[in-house]
Amino acid sequence: MAHTQGREHLRKTKSNKGQMRVVEALLASLVILVAITFINVFAVAPSSSMYEASESEKVGYNVLHDLDEQGLLCRFVYNKEWENLTAALMTSLPPDVYFDLTVYYLNDTVVNEGVPIRYGNPNIFETSGSVASVSYIVPGYQTNYDPKILVLQLVRE
């Protein structure tokens, strides 16, 4: 009889262990769901204009640098291929980013005077609260040392 009671006790223990595993899994799932909900409710992407401007500056610099690495930027600037430069920037930048590029000599005179290198309405740069500005220097083209300063202004639509 003692032997039968031992088996019965063992069966109850095994069935209790299985039930506890199910309860433990349900509690763990509940904790994970609460954590995900908490993160989604309280995680807000920063929307300040400072954040947007710094991100746009990074994008603008990277685009100019990539065009420079490909040898296109210097060719477009020193051969005054403003249409090609405009097309390259339009292709390289995200479609919701408007730009205005001005090329300067070292004495601050404008190289592309009267020929805007622009995408978007010029008024958007004056009315937008967040304009990013990137300066980039190209030292020269082929063997000609003649530095030019590029100032790229970016605005998100």
N, C-alpha and C positions, 0 to 999 in steps of 0.2 A: 503494500500500500504506500509506503514511503517512496517507493520507486515510481509509482504512478503519479503521485503529487509532484515529484521532481520534473517529470515530463510535462505535466500540465503547466507548471510554473515557467518552464522553458518556452513553451508555445506562446504564452501570454507575453513574455519578454520579447520574443522575436516579432510578434505582431505589433507591439508597442514601438519597437525600433523603426519599423517601416512607416508607421504613422508619424513618428517624430521627424523622419527624413522628409516626408511630404510637407509637414508644417514648416520645417526649416527652409525648404526650397521656396515655399510661398512667401515667407518673411523676407528672404533674400531678394526675391523678385520685386516685392513691394518696396524695399529699400532702394533698389536700383531705379524703379519708376519714379519714386519721390525725388531722387537725386537728379534724374534727367529733367523732370518737370521744374525743379528749382533752378537748374542751370538755364533752361529756356526762358523762364519768366524773368530772371534777374540779369541775364547776359544781354546787354544792349551795345550795339556797335557804336563807337564814337561818331558823332555827327558834327563835330565842331568844324568851322572853316579852317582852323589851323591844321587839323588832321588832314582834311581834304587837300589843302594846298601843299603840304609836305609830300603826300602821296603823288600828287600831280607833278611835283618837281622831280621826284625820283623817276617817274615814267618818262618825262621830257628829257631828262639827262640820259637815261638809258637809250632812248630812241636816237638822240644825236650821237651818242657814243657808238651805237651799232652802225649807223650810217657812216661814221668816220672810219670805223674798223673795216668796213667793206670798201673804202676808198671812194665812196660816192659823195660824201659831204664836201670834201675839198674840191672835187671835180665840179660839182654844182656851183659852189661859191666862187671859185676863181675863174670859171668860164661863164659866170653870170647866167647859169641855166636855172632861172627862178621858177619856171613852170615845172621843170623836173623835180626841183627841191620841194615845191608845194605838193606835187603828186606823191613824192616819197614820204613826206610827213603825213599826208592824209591816209596813206596806206599803212603806215607804221603805228600811228596813234589810234586809240580806241575811237569808234565812231561818235561817241557822245562828248568828245573833247574838241573844243575849238582852239585854234592857235593863231598867233601873230608873231612872225619872226622878223627881226630887224638885224641887218648885218652892218657892222661899223668898222671903219679904219681905226687905227690906234689913236688918232687925233680926234675921235668922237664924231667924225662926219659919217653920214649914212651912205653905204655902198649901194643899196637897192632903193635909192631915192626915187619916189614916184612909181615904183613897181612893188606893190604889196605882196608879201608872202603870207597869205592869210587863208584861214578856213573859218567861216562863220561871219556873222554880222559884227562890224567893228564896234558898234555901240554896246555889245555884250561885255566888252572888257571894261567899259566905264561904269556900267550899271551893276555888274556882278560884285558881290561882297567878298569873293574869294578868287583872286587871280594869282596863279603860281608863276614865278619868273625863274628862268634858268639861263645862266650865262655859260657859254662854251667858247673856247678859243681854238681856232685852227691856225697852226703856225705857218703854213705855206703849202704850195702845190708843186710837186715834183722837186726840182732843185731850187725853186724860187722861195726864199724866206721873206714872207710878207704877211705877218699875223693879222688875222681878222677876228673880231669879237662878235659872236652870235648871241642875241638876246631873244629867247623864246618865251612868250607868254602863253599860258594855258588856262582855259576856263572849262569847267564841266557844265554841260547843258542842264 
